[in-house]
Amino acid sequence: MYVVTDLFTTLEQKLELVLSQIGSLKEANAALQKSLGEKEQALKHAEAELAKVSREREMVRERIDKILNRLKIIDTGESA
């Protein structure tokens, strides 16, 4: 009879251990999900900033091209 009782005790202990590990894993998973969400938000923000900087850079490039074209016209007009 002791053998059966010992087996049940061992089984119960192992079950408690597994349930405890499941709880820990669920908590770790929730923390990882939260971290992932924060990282995704940061990535979206960084992508938006990059797009903004790219647009600004293109505008600056266009303005510089216009200025250079004006200077070429002036230079060409003076040398003609």
C-alpha positions in Angstrom: 0.0 0.0 0.0 2.9 2.3 0.7 4.2 1.9 -2.8 0.9 3.1 -4.4 0.8 6.0 -1.9 4.4 6.9 -2.7 3.7 6.8 -6.4 0.7 9.1 -6.0 2.8 11.5 -3.9 5.5 11.5 -6.5 3.0 12.1 -9.2 1.4 15.0 -7.3 4.8 16.6 -6.7 5.7 16.3 -10.4 2.3 17.7 -11.4 2.8 20.7 -9.1 6.2 21.2 -10.6 4.9 21.1 -14.1 2.0 23.5 -13.2 4.5 25.9 -11.6 6.6 25.8 -14.7 3.6 26.5 -16.9 2.7 29.5 -14.8 6.3 30.8 -15.0 6.3 30.3 -18.8 3.0 32.1 -19.2 4.4 35.0 -17.2 7.6 35.0 -19.3 5.5 34.8 -22.5 3.4 37.8 -21.4 6.5 39.8 -20.7 8.0 38.9 -24.1 4.7 39.9 -25.8 4.7 43.2 -24.1 8.4 43.8 -25.0 7.6 42.8 -28.6 4.7 45.3 -28.7 7.0 48.1 -27.4 9.7 47.2 -30.0 7.1 47.2 -32.8 5.9 50.6 -31.7 9.5 51.9 -31.6 10.1 50.5 -35.0 7.0 52.2 -36.5 8.2 55.5 -34.9 11.7 55.0 -36.4 10.3 54.2 -39.8 8.1 57.3 -39.7 11.1 59.4 -38.7 13.2 57.9 -41.5 10.5 58.7 -44.0 10.3 62.2 -42.8 14.1 62.7 -43.0 14.1 61.2 -46.5 11.4 63.6 -47.7 13.3 66.5 -46.1 16.5 65.4 -47.8 14.8 65.2 -51.1 13.4 68.7 -50.7 16.9 70.0 -49.8 18.3 68.2 -52.8 15.7 69.8 -55.1 16.4 73.2 -53.7 20.1 72.8 -54.2 19.6 71.7 -57.7 17.5 74.8 -58.4 20.2 77.0 -56.9 22.9 75.3 -58.9 20.9 75.6 -62.1 20.4 79.4 -61.4 24.2 79.7 -60.9 24.8 77.9 -64.2 22.5 80.3 -66.0 24.3 83.2 -64.4 27.7 81.8 -65.2 26.7 80.9 -68.7 25.2 84.4 -69.2 28.3 86.1 -68.1 30.7 84.0 -70.1 28.6 84.5 -73.3 
